[in-house]
Amino acid sequence: MIRSKRLLAAGIAASLVLAACGGDDDDTTSDDEPAAADEPATDEPATDEPATDEPATDEPADADEPATDEPAGEPMESFNVGLTFDIGGRGDQSFNDSAAEGIDRAVEELGITFSEAEPNADGSNRAELLQLQADSSALVIGVGFLFAGDVAAVAAENPDTNFAVVDDAMLDFDNGGVPICDNCAGLTFAEEQGSFLVGVAAALNSETGTLGFIGGVGGFGLIEKFEAGFEAGAKAVNPDITIIPQYITEAPDFDGFFAADRAKEIALAMYDQGADVIYHAAGGSGAGLFEAAKEQSEASGSKVWAIGVDSDQYFTSSEEVRDYILTSMLKRVDNAVFEITKAQQEGSFAAGNTVYDLSVDGVGYSTSGDFLTADQIATIDDYKQQIIDGAIEVPTVPEGA
């Protein structure tokens, strides 16, 4: 299904009506937020009056170079981006919503338009959606590694359209890591680094010395990076800490990302085993963890915590559970979507992989809710700098795996 936001002028294929809604650019969720320098200076002029209306002196301008002939800047090229979500689409309170924030920001700052699509429940129409997007888009983005194979195939049939896949490097590792195709880019993340930071936060706030980790789907290497980083961060604070990991499903069964009821059951069992902080990397299933934290806290009279993922889930989750979300590991899919769109506009799109790590605010952690103390934030940020400096190398595989 492809959803529209605003009709474009003629010339766009009738099969897609394109979106151009203004994004919400106001994010106060983390100390890891990118600096305002990312916003073009032309978006916020210093005054409402053009500079040429009020010359600095009373002397007439040089007749050979009249100030009024100088343009304020080259107009930005407008084009359409086909943003193709993973199952769940906009409103999943996690991974897809972060991508949506990135495209909304691109509309506001870059002046582009977009169309958004979401696969059916079994994902069987991914290739069809990608082709529909390619018919009217200069850039097509697949949100999730499950798009990788279909993007490679569709890109080959559409050499004049560029493609990007979130969470897949789009490299041919069997042939030395060359790009799979000349018009394909990969957008990947150092999830283990951001997870290390929330592991530190968890250990600093645990009174029982036991933590939990809920992975949505195991067995294909990605979610294990979250577990490995979380474990390493927690043990950096307390080497004797206990971590209980559990995955909802194993690949190729990806329903574990959409099983909130099952996540709630797992979380309640972990709290019963003594865990007082649980981190999830389970997509939409994380809502079940938050419900479990609230239920366990109210039933026991002793507060337990949950840690969110991808987006700042203090804001994306229901208000009833916010008081139990200690922090969230921020996976800045929004930045990746914005930056690849900007590269397309600037003509600098390049095939191959871009890794978003702590050094470029590609991952991070949130401080919303003010549950982390100033001392704890200082400790977490110290670990963050050590990772950036190379003093700490965060593992990507859990201990004992």
C-alpha positions as CSV (number, residue, x, y, z in Angstrom):
1,M,0.0,0.0,0.0
2,I,1.3,3.4,-0.9
3,R,0.0,6.4,1.1
4,S,0.0,10.0,-0.1
5,K,0.5,13.3,1.6
6,R,0.0,16.0,-1.0
7,L,-0.7,15.9,-4.8
8,L,2.1,16.9,-7.0
9,A,2.0,18.7,-10.3
10,A,1.4,16.8,-13.5
11,G,4.2,14.5,-14.7
12,I,4.2,12.1,-11.7
13,A,2.9,8.6,-12.5
14,A,-0.8,8.2,-11.5
15,S,0.1,5.0,-9.6
16,L,1.7,7.1,-6.9
17,V,0.5,10.3,-5.3
18,L,3.4,11.9,-3.6
19,A,3.8,13.2,-0.1
20,A,5.1,16.6,1.0
21,C,4.1,17.1,4.6
22,G,6.1,19.2,6.9
23,G,8.2,17.3,9.4
24,D,8.5,17.7,13.2
25,D,12.0,18.8,13.5
26,D,11.8,19.5,17.3
27,D,13.6,16.7,19.1
28,T,14.8,17.2,22.6
29,T,15.4,13.6,23.5
30,S,19.1,13.2,23.7
31,D,22.4,14.8,24.4
32,D,23.5,13.0,21.2
33,E,21.3,15.3,19.0
34,P,23.2,16.6,16.0
35,A,24.2,20.3,16.1
36,A,22.0,22.9,14.5
37,A,24.7,23.5,12.0
38,D,23.1,20.8,9.9
39,E,20.3,23.2,9.0
40,P,20.9,25.4,6.0
41,A,21.6,29.0,6.8
42,T,19.1,30.1,4.2
43,D,16.2,28.6,6.2
44,E,16.6,31.2,9.0
45,P,17.6,34.6,7.6
46,A,19.0,37.0,10.2
47,T,16.3,39.6,9.4
48,D,13.0,39.8,7.6
49,E,14.4,42.5,5.3
50,P,16.7,41.6,2.3
51,A,20.2,42.8,2.8
52,T,20.1,44.8,-0.4
53,D,17.2,47.0,1.0
54,E,19.5,48.4,3.7
55,P,23.0,49.0,2.4
56,A,25.7,49.3,5.0
57,T,26.7,52.8,3.8
58,D,25.1,55.7,2.0
59,E,27.4,55.2,-0.9
60,P,25.8,53.9,-4.0
61,A,26.5,50.3,-5.0
62,D,29.1,49.6,-7.7
63,A,27.2,50.0,-10.9
64,D,29.1,47.0,-12.4
65,E,28.0,44.7,-9.6
66,P,24.6,45.8,-8.3
67,A,23.8,44.0,-5.1
68,T,20.3,43.2,-6.3
69,D,21.7,41.0,-9.1
70,E,23.4,38.7,-6.7
71,P,21.1,35.7,-5.9
72,A,20.8,34.7,-2.2
73,G,21.8,31.1,-3.2
74,E,21.1,28.4,-5.7
75,P,17.6,27.0,-5.4
76,M,17.5,23.5,-4.1
77,E,16.5,20.8,-6.5
78,S,13.1,19.2,-5.7
79,F,12.6,15.5,-6.5
80,N,10.6,12.6,-5.1
81,V,11.9,10.0,-2.6
82,G,10.1,6.7,-2.4
83,L,10.3,5.7,1.2
84,T,9.3,2.1,1.6
85,F,8.7,1.0,5.2
86,D,9.1,-2.4,6.7
87,I,6.0,-4.2,7.9
88,G,4.2,-2.0,10.5
89,G,4.9,1.2,8.7
90,R,4.6,4.7,10.1
91,G,3.3,4.5,13.6
92,D,5.3,1.5,14.8
93,Q,6.8,3.7,17.7
94,S,10.2,2.4,16.7
95,F,12.3,1.7,13.6
96,N,9.8,2.9,10.9
97,D,8.9,6.0,12.9
98,S,12.6,7.0,13.0
99,A,12.8,6.7,9.2
100,A,9.6,8.8,9.0
101,E,11.2,11.5,11.1
102,G,14.1,11.6,8.6
103,I,12.0,12.0,5.5
104,D,9.8,14.6,7.3
105,R,12.9,16.6,8.1
106,A,14.0,16.3,4.4
107,V,10.7,17.8,3.3
108,E,11.1,20.7,5.6
109,E,14.8,21.4,5.1
110,L,15.5,20.2,1.5
111,G,12.2,20.9,-0.1
112,I,11.8,17.4,-1.5
113,T,8.6,15.4,-1.9
114,F,8.0,11.8,-0.9
115,S,5.7,8.8,-1.2
116,E,5.5,6.2,1.4
117,A,4.6,2.5,1.1
118,E,4.2,-0.4,3.5
119,P,4.4,-4.1,2.6
120,N,1.5,-6.5,3.2
121,A,1.6,-8.7,6.3
122,D,3.8,-11.3,4.9
123,G,6.1,-8.9,3.0
124,S,5.5,-10.7,-0.3
125,N,5.0,-7.5,-2.3
126,R,8.2,-5.8,-1.5
127,A,9.6,-6.0,-5.0
128,E,6.3,-4.7,-6.5
129,L,6.3,-1.7,-4.1
130,L,9.9,-0.9,-4.9
131,Q,9.1,-0.9,-8.6
132,L,6.1,1.4,-8.1
133,Q,8.3,3.8,-6.1
134,A,11.0,3.7,-8.8
135,D,8.5,4.7,-11.5
136,S,8.2,8.2,-10.0
137,S,11.2,8.6,-7.7
138,A,14.8,9.7,-8.1
139,L,15.7,7.9,-4.8
140,V,14.0,4.8,-3.3
141,I,14.7,3.8,0.3
142,G,13.9,0.4,1.7
143,V,13.6,0.5,5.5
144,G,15.0,-2.8,6.7
145,F,17.5,-5.5,5.7
146,L,14.6,-7.6,4.3
147,F,14.6,-5.3,1.3
148,A,18.2,-6.0,0.3
149,G,17.6,-8.8,-2.3
150,D,14.6,-7.1,-3.9
151,V,16.4,-3.8,-4.1
152,A,19.3,-5.4,-5.9
153,A,16.9,-6.9,-8.4
154,V,14.8,-3.8,-8.9
155,A,17.8,-1.5,-9.1
156,A,19.2,-3.5,-12.0
157,E,16.0,-2.8,-13.9
158,N,16.1,0.9,-13.1
159,P,19.6,2.2,-13.6
160,D,18.5,5.8,-13.6
161,T,17.1,5.6,-10.1
162,N,19.2,5.4,-6.9
163,F,18.3,3.0,-4.1
164,A,19.3,2.7,-0.4
165,V,18.6,0.0,2.1
166,V,18.6,0.6,5.9
167,D,20.4,-2.1,7.8
168,D,22.2,-3.8,4.9
169,A,25.6,-2.9,3.6
170,M,24.6,-3.7,0.0
171,L,28.1,-5.1,-0.6
172,D,29.2,-8.3,-2.4
173,F,31.5,-9.8,0.3
174,D,32.2,-12.8,-1.9
175,N,34.0,-10.5,-4.3
176,G,36.0,-8.3,-1.9
177,G,33.1,-6.2,-0.6
178,V,32.4,-4.3,-3.8
179,P,28.9,-2.6,-4.1
180,I,26.2,-5.0,-5.2
181,C,25.1,-2.5,-7.8
182,D,26.2,0.9,-9.0
183,N,23.0,2.6,-7.9
184,C,22.7,0.9,-4.5
185,A,23.8,2.3,-1.1
186,G,23.8,0.6,2.3
187,L,23.0,2.4,5.5
188,T,24.2,0.5,8.5
189,F,24.7,1.3,12.2
190,A,27.0,0.5,15.1
191,E,24.1,-0.8,17.2
192,E,26.5,-2.4,19.6
193,Q,28.0,1.0,20.5
194,G,24.6,2.5,21.4
195,S,23.7,-0.6,23.2
196,F,26.9,-0.4,25.3
197,L,25.8,3.0,26.6
198,V,22.3,1.8,27.7
199,G,24.0,-1.3,29.2
200,V,26.0,1.2,31.4
201,A,22.8,3.0,32.3
202,A,21.1,-0.3,33.2
203,A,23.9,-1.4,35.5
204,L,24.1,1.9,37.2
205,N,20.4,1.7,38.0
206,S,20.1,-2.0,38.9
207,E,19.7,-2.8,42.6
208,T,19.4,-6.6,42.1
209,G,22.4,-7.1,39.9
210,T,20.3,-8.9,37.3
211,L,19.3,-7.5,33.9
212,G,17.2,-8.8,31.0
213,F,17.5,-8.6,27.2
214,I,14.7,-9.3,24.8
215,G,15.6,-9.8,21.2
216,G,12.9,-9.8,18.6
217,V,14.4,-12.3,16.2
218,G,17.7,-14.2,16.6
219,G,19.8,-16.3,14.4
220,F,20.8,-13.8,11.7
221,G,23.4,-11.7,13.4
222,L,21.8,-8.2,13.6
223,I,20.0,-8.3,16.9
224,E,22.9,-10.2,18.5
225,K,24.9,-6.9,18.1
226,F,22.4,-5.2,20.5
227,E,22.8,-8.0,23.0
228,A,26.6,-8.0,22.8
229,G,26.9,-4.3,23.3
230,F,24.4,-4.2,26.2
231,E,26.2,-7.0,27.9
232,A,29.6,-5.4,27.5
233,G,28.4,-2.0,28.8
234,A,26.7,-3.5,31.8
235,K,29.8,-5.6,32.7
236,A,32.1,-2.6,32.3
237,V,30.2,-1.2,35.3
238,N,29.7,-4.4,37.2
239,P,31.7,-7.4,36.0
240,D,29.6,-9.7,38.2
241,I,26.2,-8.6,36.8
242,T,23.8,-11.3,35.5
243,I,22.1,-10.9,32.2
244,I,19.1,-13.0,31.1
245,P,18.8,-13.0,27.3
246,Q,15.8,-14.4,25.3
247,Y,14.7,-14.1,21.7
248,I,11.0,-14.2,20.8
249,T,11.6,-16.1,17.5
250,E,14.5,-17.3,15.4
251,A,15.1,-16.5,11.7
252,P,13.5,-17.0,9.2
253,D,10.5,-16.4,11.5
254,F,10.4,-12.6,11.8
255,D,7.1,-12.5,13.7
256,G,9.1,-11.8,16.8
257,F,9.2,-8.1,15.9
258,F,5.4,-8.0,16.0
259,A,4.6,-10.0,19.1
260,A,3.9,-7.6,22.0
261,D,1.9,-10.2,24.0
262,R,4.8,-12.6,23.9
263,A,7.3,-9.9,24.8
264,K,5.2,-9.1,27.9
265,E,5.2,-12.7,29.0
266,I,8.9,-13.0,28.6
267,A,9.5,-9.7,30.5
268,L,7.3,-10.7,33.4
269,A,9.2,-13.9,33.7
270,M,12.5,-12.1,33.7
271,Y,11.3,-9.7,36.4
272,D,10.2,-12.7,38.5
273,Q,13.7,-14.0,38.1
274,G,15.1,-10.9,39.7
275,A,15.8,-8.6,36.7
276,D,15.0,-5.0,37.5
277,V,16.1,-3.5,34.2
278,I,15.2,-5.0,30.8
279,Y,16.4,-3.8,27.4
280,H,14.6,-4.8,24.2
281,A,15.6,-4.8,20.6
282,A,12.3,-6.2,19.3
283,G,10.6,-3.5,17.2
284,G,6.9,-3.3,17.9
285,S,7.1,-6.1,20.4
286,G,8.7,-3.7,22.8
287,A,5.3,-2.3,23.8
288,G,4.8,-5.5,25.7
289,L,7.9,-4.9,27.7
290,F,6.7,-1.5,28.7
291,E,3.4,-2.9,29.8
292,A,5.1,-5.5,31.8
293,A,7.3,-3.0,33.6
294,K,4.3,-1.0,34.7
295,E,2.4,-4.1,35.8
296,Q,5.3,-5.6,37.7
297,S,6.1,-2.3,39.4
298,E,2.5,-1.7,40.5
299,A,2.0,-5.3,41.7
300,S,5.2,-5.6,43.6
301,G,5.5,-2.0,45.0
302,S,9.1,-2.0,43.8
303,K,9.9,-0.1,40.6
304,V,11.4,-1.9,37.7
305,W,12.7,-0.4,34.4
306,A,12.5,-1.0,30.7
307,I,14.8,0.4,28.1
308,G,13.6,1.3,24.6
309,V,15.3,1.1,21.2
310,D,15.6,2.9,17.9
311,S,13.4,5.9,18.6
312,D,13.1,7.8,21.9
313,Q,10.3,5.5,23.2
314,Y,9.6,7.8,26.1
315,F,7.8,9.9,23.6
316,T,6.5,7.3,21.1
317,S,5.0,5.0,23.7
318,S,1.7,5.5,25.5
319,E,1.8,8.0,28.4
320,E,0.8,5.3,30.9
321,V,4.1,3.5,30.6
322,R,6.5,6.4,30.2
323,D,7.5,6.5,33.9
324,Y,9.0,3.0,33.4
325,I,11.2,3.8,30.4
326,L,14.7,4.5,31.8
327,T,16.2,5.5,28.5
328,S,16.3,4.4,24.9
329,M,19.1,3.3,22.6
330,L,18.8,5.7,19.7
331,K,19.5,4.3,16.3
332,R,19.5,7.3,14.1
333,V,17.7,6.0,11.1
334,D,16.3,9.5,10.8
335,N,19.8,10.9,10.2
336,A,20.6,8.2,7.7
337,V,17.4,8.8,5.7
338,F,18.0,12.6,5.7
339,E,21.7,12.3,4.8
340,I,21.1,10.0,1.8
341,T,18.4,12.3,0.6
342,K,20.7,15.2,0.9
343,A,23.4,13.4,-1.0
344,Q,20.9,12.7,-3.8
345,Q,20.1,16.3,-4.0
346,E,23.7,17.4,-4.0
347,G,24.7,14.9,-6.6
348,S,27.0,13.0,-4.2
349,F,25.1,9.8,-3.9
350,A,27.6,6.9,-3.9
351,A,27.2,3.2,-4.0
352,G,28.5,1.2,-1.1
353,N,28.0,1.3,2.7
354,T,27.9,4.1,5.2
355,V,28.2,3.2,8.8
356,Y,26.5,5.4,11.4
357,D,28.4,5.1,14.7
358,L,28.8,7.2,17.9
359,S,31.4,9.4,16.2
360,V,28.7,10.8,13.8
361,D,25.7,10.6,16.2
362,G,24.5,7.6,14.3
363,V,23.6,5.9,17.6
364,G,23.2,7.2,21.1
365,Y,20.9,7.2,24.1
366,S,18.1,9.4,25.3
367,T,17.7,11.3,28.6
368,S,14.0,12.0,28.4
369,G,12.1,11.7,31.6
370,D,15.1,12.8,33.6
371,F,15.5,9.4,35.1
372,L,19.3,9.3,34.6
373,T,21.1,11.4,37.2
374,A,23.7,14.0,36.2
375,D,26.5,11.7,37.6
376,Q,25.1,8.8,35.6
377,I,25.0,10.8,32.4
378,A,28.6,11.9,33.0
379,T,29.7,8.3,33.4
380,I,27.9,7.2,30.3
381,D,29.4,10.0,28.3
382,D,32.8,9.1,29.5
383,Y,32.3,5.6,28.1
384,K,31.0,7.1,24.9
385,Q,34.2,9.2,24.5
386,Q,36.3,6.1,25.1
387,I,34.5,4.2,22.4
388,I,34.9,7.1,20.0
389,D,38.6,7.4,20.8
390,G,39.1,3.7,20.3
391,A,40.0,3.0,23.9
392,I,37.1,0.6,24.1
393,E,36.2,-1.7,21.2
394,V,32.6,-2.9,21.6
395,P,32.0,-6.6,20.7
396,T,29.4,-7.5,18.1
397,V,28.9,-11.1,19.3
398,P,27.6,-11.9,22.8
399,E,29.8,-13.8,25.2
400,G,29.6,-17.5,24.8
401,A,27.9,-17.3,21.4
